[in-house]
Amino acid sequence: ILIFYSVSHYKNIIVRVNNFATNLNSTQYEYGTKKFWDYVKKTKVNGHILTNNDLTSALVLRYSLKPAFFQIGLMDMIPYFPNTAEYIKKIMEKVYNIPFNNPPIKNVLKVPDEIIKENFQKRTEEDWKKIAKEFNIKALVVPSTWRIRLNLEFKGDEYSYYKI
């Protein structure tokens, strides 16, 4: 029965094998990107790295093995841990400059990168230093097209690393 099933559904099996091979290859990232994350991994950071969104936070954790500051998607934990609401409100308003009671998109746990970009690019170096001191943030990883008013340590094809 197994052989008959395999022969009659061979196209499905081929598709699954090809997808499996593609997934294995997709875990390998490009040399330029690997080089950037290797630099981040080698830097000394005695605090957190601030990023623009959950994907970048995950990349910081995965490839550089450094602590990412906050993942905006974690706001959905507030109903389960109401005592975290005040601290998350403080982060959203002071770090991301987003009003907690009036999010840009209602009922969605996402802040568009355009809004974060605009808010991050407005800040002066002094503003960043105040935030860094209050929240123990020592570096910033954002898309390389963003222009942040901080010392650019290094830049990759996709991301830039700023030291605060």
C-alpha positions in Angstrom: 0.0 0.0 0.0 2.8 2.4 0.9 4.6 1.8 -2.5 1.3 2.2 -4.4 0.5 5.4 -2.6 4.0 6.8 -3.2 3.9 6.0 -6.9 0.4 7.5 -7.3 1.4 10.7 -5.4 4.9 11.1 -6.6 4.4 14.7 -7.6 3.5 15.7 -4.1 6.5 13.9 -2.8 8.8 15.7 -5.3 7.3 19.1 -4.3 7.9 18.4 -0.6 11.5 17.2 -1.2 12.2 20.4 -3.2 10.6 22.6 -0.5 12.7 20.8 2.1 15.9 21.5 0.1 14.9 25.1 -0.4 14.3 25.6 3.3 17.7 24.2 4.1 19.4 26.6 1.7 17.4 29.6 3.0 18.9 29.2 6.4 22.2 30.2 4.9 22.4 34.0 4.6 24.4 36.1 2.2 28.1 36.8 2.8 27.5 40.6 3.3 24.8 40.0 5.8 26.8 37.3 7.6 29.8 39.7 7.7 27.6 42.5 9.3 26.2 40.1 12.0 29.7 38.8 12.7 30.8 42.4 13.4 27.8 42.9 15.7 28.7 39.6 17.4 32.3 40.8 18.0 31.4 44.1 19.5 31.3 44.6 23.3 27.8 45.6 24.4 27.1 46.0 28.1 23.5 46.6 27.6 20.7 46.1 25.1 20.5 46.7 21.3 17.5 48.7 20.2 16.0 47.7 16.8 13.1 49.0 14.7 10.9 45.9 14.7 10.4 42.3 15.8 12.2 40.8 12.8 15.3 42.8 13.4 15.2 42.0 17.1 15.0 38.3 16.2 18.0 38.7 13.9 20.0 40.4 16.7 19.2 37.6 19.0 19.9 34.8 16.5 23.0 36.0 14.6 24.8 38.3 17.1 23.8 36.5 20.3 23.3 39.9 21.9 20.3 41.0 23.9 17.7 42.9 21.9 15.9 45.6 23.9 12.2 45.1 23.2 9.9 43.4 20.7 6.8 45.4 20.0 4.8 42.2 19.4 5.3 41.4 23.1 2.6 44.0 23.9 0.0 41.2 23.6 1.2 39.9 26.9 -0.4 42.8 28.8 -3.7 41.1 29.4 -1.9 38.1 30.8 0.5 40.2 32.9 -1.2 43.5 33.7 1.6 44.6 35.9 3.8 45.0 32.8 1.5 47.6 31.3 3.1 50.6 32.9 6.6 49.7 31.9 5.6 48.9 28.3 3.7 52.2 28.2 6.9 53.9 29.3 8.9 52.1 26.6 6.5 52.9 23.8 6.2 56.6 24.7 9.9 57.3 25.6 11.8 55.0 23.3 9.6 54.7 20.3 7.7 58.0 20.8 4.3 56.4 20.2 1.4 57.4 22.4 0.3 54.3 24.3 -3.4 55.3 24.4 -3.5 56.3 20.7 -1.5 53.8 18.6 -1.0 54.5 14.9 -3.0 51.5 13.9 -5.8 50.5 16.2 -6.1 46.9 17.4 -2.9 45.8 15.7 0.3 45.0 17.6 2.5 46.6 15.1 4.0 50.0 14.6 4.9 50.7 11.0 8.6 51.2 10.3 7.9 54.5 8.6 6.7 55.9 12.0 9.6 54.4 13.9 12.0 55.7 11.3 10.6 59.2 11.5 10.8 59.2 15.3 14.3 57.8 15.4 15.7 60.2 12.8 14.3 63.2 14.7 16.3 62.5 17.8 19.5 64.2 18.6 22.6 62.5 20.1 21.6 64.0 23.6 18.1 62.5 23.3 19.7 59.1 22.5 22.0 59.4 25.5 19.1 60.1 27.8 17.2 57.1 26.5 20.3 54.9 26.7 20.9 55.8 30.3 17.3 55.2 31.4 16.8 51.9 29.6 20.4 50.5 29.4 20.5 50.7 25.6 24.0 50.7 24.2 23.5 50.3 20.5 21.0 50.6 17.7 20.5 48.4 14.7 18.3 49.8 12.0 18.0 49.5 8.2 21.0 51.0 6.4 18.8 53.6 4.6 18.0 55.3 7.9 20.0 58.4 8.9 20.4 58.4 12.7 22.2 61.2 14.5 24.7 58.9 16.2 28.1 57.6 15.6 27.9 55.0 12.8 30.1 52.1 13.9 29.6 50.0 10.7 27.1 49.4 7.9 26.1 46.4 6.0 24.0 46.0 2.9 20.8 45.9 4.9 21.5 47.2 8.4 23.6 49.8 10.2 25.0 49.6 13.7 25.1 52.8 15.8 26.8 53.0 19.2 25.1 55.2 21.8 
